[in-house]
Amino acid sequence: MYFYDPSQRQPKELLAGINARTFWGEKMLVAVVDLEPHVHLPRHSHPHEQVGIVLEGEIEFTVGDEKKRLGPGDVYVIPGGVEHDARTFDHPVRVMDVFSPVREEYKY
């Protein structure tokens, strides 16, 4: 299968208030992630490179020791092994993340 409609895929809860629809190939995974208002994604790291774009809403990322509030169209790049966290504000947020290599725990 080569084509998918994210609205037809059942979301997977990653954490309370954070749900993703994931799609993957052999070497990368893309996730359309919906975050509810006032959600905090705790500080963490993983070996995967992560590149994302904000599709809707505003979100604040801290990557390493750099903090920035992002809105639609803003892109973030998180190297593997670098600690990061994120939080949302008064409105829902949608981002699209790409991970390489594939995050096996995000496959379903």
N, C-alpha and C positions, 0 to 999 in steps of 0.2 A: 504494500500500500504506500502511495506517495503523497497523498493529499488528505488533510484533516480539517475538520471544523471544530475549533476549540469549544464552542458553545454546546456541542454534542458529546463532549467528554466529561464524565463525572469527575469533579475535583477531588484531590487528595488533601486532607488536612495535614499541614506540616507542623503547625503549632496552633494553639487556640487563637482564632481570629486571622489565621493565615492559611489560605487554600491555593493549591496549584493544579494546573492542568499541564502535564508534561508530555513531551514527544522527543524521541531520541533516535539516533543512528548509531553507527559503530564507534564514533570518536567524540560526539558531542550530544548534549541534551539541551533542549529549550524548554523553559517553563513560563507559562503565563500565570502570574501570581496576583491574587486579590488579597488585599490587606484591609481589615476593618478599621474604623476610626479608633484612635487612642490605643494602638497596639505597639508593643515594644518587642523587637527581635533582639534577644540577648546577645552580648558580645560572644563571638565564636570565630573559629577559623576552620578551614578545610584545605586539603591539598589541591583542589580543583581551581583553575582559573575561572573567574566569573566576570562576565561583561553584561551590563543591563541597560535598559532604557525605560524611563518613566513614561507610561502611556496616559495615565489619568491621575489627578490629585497631586498632593505634595507630600514628600517624605524626606526625613533627615537621616543621612548616613554619616557614620563615623568610620573611617577606614584608617587604620593605624592611629595616628594622633590628629588627623585632619577631619574636620566636621563641616558638612555642607547641606543646606536645604535645597532639594531638587524639585523641579516641576516637569510638566509634560515636555518631552523632547530632550531632556537632559540625559546624558549617558554617564555611567560609572564603570570603572575598571578596577577589579579587585584581584591582585595577584594571589596565587596559591600560597597558603600559609600565613597570610596577613590577617590579623584580628580585625573584626568589623562588627557593627551593630546598626540597627535602624529603628526609627519610630515614626508613626503617623500622627496626624493631628485630628481636626474635626470632621474630616471627610474620608470616604473610602479611597484607596489607592490601587492602581493596577500597574504592574511593571512586567517587563519581559526580560528574563535572565537566560543567558547561554552559559553552560558549564562545559569545560573540557579538562580531563576526560569525563565521560558520562558518570553522573552520580547514581550509582546503582540503587541507593536507598530511595531515589525519586522515581524509579521505574515501577509501573503498576499496570 
